[in-house]
Amino acid sequence: MSGATEHESKIDATTFDTKNSDKKKILEGGHWVPCRICEGAFRRIRFTARYCDTCERAFCEGEHGNFAAQSRKGRCTSCGDKALGNIP
């Protein structure tokens, strides 16, 4: 036994890949992946199991997006800003 906890064994810290999106890693593999906004903007790693339905990238719940419990859909702040016309 390696000594890794179940949570640690389900972490995928690889870069974002459009052919194997964060959404796919979370839903099909049960993995936790880095918040892509934290990673890109702040160069920090914060693992999450939330993803944006629009871009399929992971985001921190509440800080970099929201996940609606009833619809089971999420949207990151980047896609939300684009939808509102704040970002071209």
DSSP file (Angstrom, degrees, kcal/mol; ACC not computed):
  #  RESIDUE AA STRUCTURE BP1 BP2  ACC     N-H-->O    O-->H-N    N-H-->O    O-->H-N    TCO  KAPPA ALPHA  PHI   PSI    X-CA   Y-CA   Z-CA
    1    1 A M              0   0    0      0, 0.0     0, 0.0     0, 0.0     0, 0.0   0.000 360.0 360.0 360.0 134.5    0.0    0.0    0.0
    2    2 A S        -     0   0    0      2,-0.1     3,-0.1     1,-0.1     0, 0.0   0.676 360.0-120.5 -78.1 -18.6    1.4    3.4   -1.0
    3    3 A G        +     0   0    0      1,-0.3     2,-0.2     0, 0.0    -1,-0.1   0.382  66.2 137.7  92.4  -3.9    0.0    5.3    1.9
    4    4 A A        -     0   0    0      1,-0.1    -1,-0.3     2,-0.1    -2,-0.1  -0.531  53.3-123.1 -75.4 141.0   -2.0    7.7   -0.3
    5    5 A T     >  -     0   0    0     -2,-0.2     4,-1.9    -3,-0.1     5,-0.2  -0.324  26.5-105.7 -75.3 166.2   -5.6    8.4    0.8
    6    6 A E  H  > S+     0   0    0      1,-0.2     4,-0.6     2,-0.2    -1,-0.1   0.900 122.8  51.7 -59.4 -40.8   -8.5    7.7   -1.4
    7    7 A H  H >4 S+     0   0    0      1,-0.2     3,-1.1     2,-0.2    25,-0.2   0.921 108.9  49.8 -61.9 -45.5   -8.9   11.4   -2.1
    8    8 A E  H >4 S+     0   0    0      1,-0.3     3,-1.2     2,-0.2    -1,-0.2   0.837 105.5  57.1 -64.7 -33.1   -5.2   11.8   -3.0
    9    9 A S  H 3< S+     0   0    0     -4,-1.9    -1,-0.3     1,-0.3    -2,-0.2   0.640 103.1  56.0 -74.2 -12.1   -5.4    8.9   -5.5
   10   10 A K  T << S+     0   0    0     -3,-1.1    22,-2.7    -4,-0.6     2,-0.4   0.126  80.6 114.6-104.8  19.2   -8.2   10.6   -7.4
   11   11 A I  B <   -a   32   0A   0     -3,-1.2     2,-0.5    20,-0.2    22,-0.2  -0.774  43.3-170.0 -93.4 132.9   -6.3   13.9   -8.1
   12   12 A D        +     0   0    0     20,-2.9    -3,-0.0    -2,-0.4    -2,-0.0  -0.921  10.0 172.9-122.1 102.6   -5.5   14.7  -11.7
   13   13 A A        +     0   0    0     -2,-0.5    -1,-0.1    20,-0.2    20,-0.1   0.168  35.8 124.6 -97.6  17.4   -3.0   17.6  -11.8
   14   14 A T        -     0   0    0      1,-0.1     3,-0.1     3,-0.0    -2,-0.1  -0.274  69.4 -90.3 -72.8 164.6   -2.4   17.5  -15.6
   15   15 A T        -     0   0    0      1,-0.1    -1,-0.1    -2,-0.0     2,-0.1  -0.241  55.9 -78.9 -70.1 163.3   -3.0   20.6  -17.8
   16   16 A F        -     0   0    0     20,-0.1     2,-0.4     2,-0.0    -1,-0.1  -0.419  48.2-170.8 -67.0 137.0   -6.4   21.2  -19.5
   17   17 A D    >   -     0   0    0      3,-0.5     3,-1.0    -2,-0.1    -3,-0.0  -0.990  21.7-150.6-133.2 120.9   -6.9   19.0  -22.6
   18   18 A T  T 3  S+     0   0    0     -2,-0.4     3,-0.5     1,-0.3    -1,-0.1   0.764 100.6  54.8 -64.2 -24.2   -9.9   19.6  -24.9
   19   19 A K  T 3  S+     0   0    0      1,-0.3    -1,-0.3    -3,-0.1     2,-0.1   0.703 122.9  26.4 -81.4 -19.6   -9.9   15.9  -25.8
   20   20 A N  S <  S-     0   0    0     -3,-1.0    -3,-0.5     4,-0.0    -1,-0.3  -0.597  92.9-167.0-139.4  73.0  -10.1   14.9  -22.1
   21   21 A S     >  -     0   0    0     -3,-0.5     4,-2.4    -2,-0.1     5,-0.2   0.001  34.9-109.4 -64.6 165.3  -11.8   17.9  -20.4
   22   22 A D  H  > S+     0   0    0     34,-0.9     4,-2.7     1,-0.2     5,-0.2   0.888 120.4  57.8 -59.6 -39.9  -12.1   18.5  -16.7
   23   23 A K  H  > S+     0   0    0     33,-1.5     4,-2.9     1,-0.2     5,-0.3   0.927 108.5  45.3 -56.4 -46.2  -15.8   17.7  -16.9
   24   24 A K  H  >>S+     0   0    0     32,-0.2     4,-2.5     1,-0.2     5,-0.9   0.908 112.1  51.1 -64.8 -42.9  -15.0   14.3  -18.3
   25   25 A K  H  X5S+     0   0    0     -4,-2.4     6,-2.1     3,-0.2     4,-0.7   0.893 116.0  42.4 -61.4 -40.1  -12.3   13.7  -15.7
   26   26 A I  H  X5S+     0   0    0     -4,-2.7     4,-0.9     4,-0.2    -2,-0.2   0.949 122.4  36.1 -72.5 -50.9  -14.7   14.6  -12.9
   27   27 A L  H  <5S+     0   0    0     -4,-2.9    -3,-0.2    -5,-0.2    -2,-0.2   0.916 129.8  28.4 -73.3 -44.3  -17.8   12.8  -14.2
   28   28 A E  H  <5S+     0   0    0     -4,-2.5    -3,-0.2    -5,-0.3    -2,-0.1   0.826 132.5  30.8 -89.3 -33.3  -16.2    9.7  -15.7
   29   29 A G  H  <<S-     0   0    0     -5,-0.9    -3,-0.2    -4,-0.7    -2,-0.1   0.598  92.3-130.3-102.6 -12.2  -13.1    9.3  -13.6
   30   30 A G     <  +     0   0    0     -4,-0.9    -4,-0.2    -5,-0.3     2,-0.2   0.763  55.6 153.5  68.4  24.0  -14.2   10.7  -10.3
   31   31 A H        -     0   0    0     -6,-2.1     2,-0.4    -9,-0.1   -20,-0.2  -0.486  45.7-133.4 -87.0 154.7  -11.0   12.9  -10.2
   32   32 A W  B     -a   11   0A   0    -22,-2.7   -20,-2.9   -25,-0.2    17,-0.2  -0.901  31.1-171.8 -98.7 136.2  -10.4   16.2   -8.6
   33   33 A V  E     -B   48   0B   0     15,-2.4    15,-2.6    -2,-0.4    17,-0.2  -0.848  28.4 -86.0-128.2 162.8   -8.7   18.7  -10.9
   34   34 A P  E     -B   47   0B   0      0, 0.0     2,-0.4     0, 0.0    24,-0.3  -0.393  43.1-107.4 -69.5 143.7   -7.2   22.1  -10.5
   35   35 A C     >  -     0   0    0     11,-2.4     4,-2.2     1,-0.2    11,-0.2  -0.594  29.6-148.1 -62.9 121.8   -9.4   25.2  -10.7
   36   36 A R  H  > S+     0   0    0     22,-1.9     4,-2.0    -2,-0.4     5,-0.2   0.760  93.8  53.7 -72.9 -23.7   -8.2   26.5  -14.1
   37   37 A I  H  >>S+     0   0    0     21,-0.4     4,-2.9     2,-0.2     5,-0.6   0.925 110.5  45.7 -74.7 -45.2   -8.8   30.2  -13.0
   38   38 A C  I  >>S+     0   0    0      1,-0.2     4,-1.8     2,-0.2     6,-1.4   0.923 115.0  49.7 -58.0 -44.5   -6.6   29.8   -9.9
   39   39 A E  I  X5S+     0   0    0     -4,-2.2     4,-0.6     4,-0.2    -2,-0.2   0.917 118.6  36.3 -62.4 -46.7   -4.0   28.0  -12.0
   40   40 A G  I  <5S+     0   0    0     -4,-2.0    -2,-0.2    -5,-0.1    -1,-0.2   0.896 126.9  32.7 -77.4 -41.7   -3.9   30.6  -14.8
   41   41 A A  I  <5S+     0   0    0     -4,-2.9    -3,-0.2    -5,-0.2    -2,-0.2   0.861 134.5  20.1 -86.0 -38.2   -4.4   33.9  -12.8
   42   42 A F  I  <<S-     0   0    0     -4,-1.8    -3,-0.2    -5,-0.6    -2,-0.1   0.477  89.9-127.6-115.1  -5.0   -2.6   33.2   -9.5
   43   43 A R     << +     0   0    0     -5,-0.7     2,-0.3    -4,-0.6    -4,-0.2   0.867  68.2 126.6  56.6  38.1   -0.3   30.2  -10.3
   44   44 A R        -     0   0    0     -6,-1.4     2,-0.6    -9,-0.1    -1,-0.2  -0.905  58.1-130.2-122.7 155.2   -1.8   28.3   -7.4
   45   45 A I        +     0   0    0     -2,-0.3     2,-0.4    -3,-0.1    -9,-0.1  -0.921  30.0 165.3-108.3 119.5   -3.3   24.8   -7.3
   46   46 A R        -     0   0    0     -2,-0.6   -11,-2.4   -11,-0.2     2,-0.2  -0.963  28.7-139.3-132.5 114.8   -6.7   24.4   -5.7
   47   47 A F  E     +B   34   0B   0     -2,-0.4     2,-0.3   -13,-0.2   -34,-0.0  -0.474  28.5 166.6 -81.5 145.6   -8.4   21.1   -6.4
   48   48 A T  E     -B   33   0B   0    -15,-2.6   -15,-2.4    -2,-0.2    12,-0.1  -0.956  40.2-145.7-149.9 162.2  -12.1   20.9   -7.1
   49   49 A A  S    S+     0   0    0     -2,-0.3     2,-0.3   -17,-0.2    11,-0.1   0.015  72.1 102.1-119.1  24.1  -14.8   18.6   -8.5
   50   50 A R        -     0   0    0      9,-0.4     9,-1.4   -17,-0.2     2,-0.3  -0.851  48.3-177.4-107.7 145.5  -16.9   21.5  -10.0
   51   51 A Y  B     -C   58   0C   0     -2,-0.3     2,-0.4     7,-0.3     7,-0.2  -0.964  28.9-110.7-142.6 157.1  -16.8   22.2  -13.7
   52   52 A C     >  -     0   0    0      5,-2.4     4,-1.7    -2,-0.3    23,-0.2  -0.745  15.5-150.1 -88.3 129.9  -18.3   24.7  -16.2
   53   53 A D  T  4 S+     0   0    0     21,-2.7    22,-0.1    -2,-0.4    -1,-0.1   0.730  95.5  51.5 -70.4 -21.0  -20.9   23.3  -18.6
   54   54 A T  T  4 S+     0   0    0     20,-0.4    -1,-0.2     3,-0.1    21,-0.1   0.957 128.9  12.5 -81.0 -55.0  -19.9   25.9  -21.2
   55   55 A C  T  4 S-     0   0    0      2,-0.2    -2,-0.2   -34,-0.0     3,-0.1   0.551  91.4-131.4-102.2  -9.6  -16.1   25.5  -21.4
   56   56 A E     <  +     0   0    0     -4,-1.7   -33,-1.5     1,-0.2   -34,-0.9   0.687  61.2 134.3  65.5  22.5  -15.8   22.2  -19.4
   57   57 A R        -     0   0    0    -35,-0.2    -5,-2.4   -36,-0.1    -1,-0.2  -0.729  59.5-107.0 -98.6 152.0  -13.0   23.6  -17.2
   58   58 A A  B     -C   51   0C   0    -24,-0.3   -22,-1.9    -2,-0.3   -21,-0.4  -0.427  38.9-177.7 -75.4 150.6  -12.9   23.2  -13.5
   59   59 A F        -     0   0    0     -9,-1.4     2,-0.4   -24,-0.2    -9,-0.4  -0.986  33.4-100.6-146.1 156.3  -13.6   26.1  -11.2
   60   60 A C     >  -     0   0    0     -2,-0.3     4,-2.1   -12,-0.1     3,-0.4  -0.648  47.2-112.8 -75.4 126.0  -13.6   26.9   -7.4
   61   61 A E  T  4 S+     0   0    0     -2,-0.4     2,-0.4     1,-0.2     5,-0.2  -0.399  94.5   1.0 -61.0 127.4  -17.2   26.9   -6.2
   62   62 A G  T  4 S+     0   0    0      3,-2.8    -1,-0.2    -2,-0.1     4,-0.1  -0.078 130.3  58.5  88.0 -35.9  -18.4   30.3   -5.1
   63   63 A E  T  4 S+     0   0    0     -2,-0.4    -2,-0.2    -3,-0.4    -1,-0.1   0.882 122.2  14.7 -92.2 -44.7  -15.1   32.1   -6.0
   64   64 A H  S  < S-     0   0    0     -4,-2.1    13,-2.1     1,-0.3    14,-0.3   0.097 132.9 -18.3-120.7  20.5  -14.7   31.4   -9.7
   65   65 A G  E     -D   76   0D   0     11,-0.3    -3,-2.8    -5,-0.3     2,-0.3  -0.887  61.1-111.0 160.6 173.5  -18.2   30.1  -10.6
   66   66 A N  E     -D   75   0D   0      9,-1.8     9,-2.0    -2,-0.3     2,-0.5  -0.976  12.2-149.7-134.8 148.6  -21.4   28.7   -9.3
   67   67 A F  E     -D   74   0D   0     -2,-0.3     2,-0.6     7,-0.2     7,-0.3  -0.976  16.4-140.2-119.7 119.9  -23.1   25.4   -9.5
   68   68 A A  E  >> -D   73   0D   0      5,-3.0     4,-1.9    -2,-0.5     5,-0.7  -0.712   6.4-156.3 -84.5 117.8  -26.9   25.2   -9.5
   69   69 A A  T  45S+     0   0    0     -2,-0.6    -1,-0.2     1,-0.2     5,-0.0   0.870  89.2  50.5 -62.7 -39.3  -28.0   22.3   -7.4
   70   70 A Q  T  45S+     0   0    0      1,-0.2    -1,-0.2     2,-0.1    -2,-0.0   0.929 121.9  29.9 -69.1 -45.2  -31.4   22.0   -9.1
   71   71 A S  T  45S-     0   0    0      2,-0.2    -1,-0.2     0, 0.0    -2,-0.2   0.620  96.4-135.9 -88.9 -12.8  -30.2   22.0  -12.7
   72   72 A R  T  <5 +     0   0    0     -4,-1.9     2,-0.4     1,-0.2    -3,-0.2   0.806  63.0 127.7  59.6  31.3  -26.8   20.3  -11.9
   73   73 A K  E   < -D   68   0D   0     -5,-0.7    -5,-3.0     2,-0.0     2,-0.3  -0.918  40.8-164.0-119.5 145.9  -25.1   22.9  -14.2
   74   74 A G  E     -D   67   0D   0     -2,-0.4   -21,-2.7    -7,-0.3   -20,-0.4  -0.870   6.9-163.8-125.1 159.5  -22.3   25.2  -13.4
   75   75 A R  E     -D   66   0D   0     -9,-2.0    -9,-1.8    -2,-0.3   -23,-0.1  -0.974  16.1-138.2-143.5 129.0  -20.8   28.3  -15.0
   76   76 A C  E  >  -D   65   0D   0     -2,-0.3     4,-2.2   -11,-0.2   -11,-0.3  -0.358  30.2-108.5 -79.1 165.2  -17.3   29.7  -14.4
   77   77 A T  H  > S+     0   0    0    -13,-2.1     4,-2.4     1,-0.2     5,-0.2   0.832 117.2  58.0 -65.4 -31.3  -16.8   33.5  -14.0
   78   78 A S  H  > S+     0   0    0    -14,-0.3     4,-1.7     2,-0.2    -1,-0.2   0.945 111.5  39.6 -63.8 -47.8  -15.0   33.6  -17.4
   79   79 A C  H  > S+     0   0    0      2,-0.2     4,-2.2     1,-0.2    -2,-0.2   0.830 113.9  55.7 -71.2 -32.2  -18.0   32.2  -19.3
   80   80 A G  H  X S+     0   0    0     -4,-2.2     4,-1.5     2,-0.2    -2,-0.2   0.909 108.0  47.9 -64.9 -42.5  -20.4   34.2  -17.2
   81   81 A D  H  <>S+     0   0    0     -4,-2.4     5,-2.5     2,-0.2     6,-0.8   0.888 111.3  50.8 -64.8 -39.6  -18.6   37.4  -18.1
   82   82 A K  H ><5S+     0   0    0     -4,-1.7     3,-1.0     1,-0.2    -2,-0.2   0.904 108.7  51.7 -63.6 -41.7  -18.7   36.5  -21.8
   83   83 A A  H 3<5S+     0   0    0     -4,-2.2    -1,-0.2     1,-0.3    -2,-0.2   0.825 110.1  49.3 -64.7 -32.3  -22.4   35.7  -21.7
   84   84 A L  T 3<5S-     0   0    0     -4,-1.5    -1,-0.3    -5,-0.1    -2,-0.2   0.529 117.2-114.1 -83.9  -6.5  -23.0   39.1  -20.1
   85   85 A G  T < 5S+     0   0    0     -3,-1.0    -3,-0.2    -4,-0.5    -2,-0.1   0.607  83.3 121.7  83.7  12.6  -20.9   40.8  -22.8
   86   86 A N  S   <S+     0   0    0     -5,-2.5    -4,-0.2    -6,-0.2    -5,-0.1   0.704  74.5  40.9 -80.1 -19.8  -18.3   42.0  -20.4
   87   87 A I              0   0    0     -6,-0.8    -2,-0.2    -9,-0.1    -1,-0.2  -0.996 360.0 360.0-128.7 130.8  -15.5   40.1  -22.2
   88   88 A P              0   0    0      0, 0.0    -1,-0.1     0, 0.0    -6,-0.0   0.525 360.0 360.0 -68.4 360.0  -15.3   40.0  -26.0
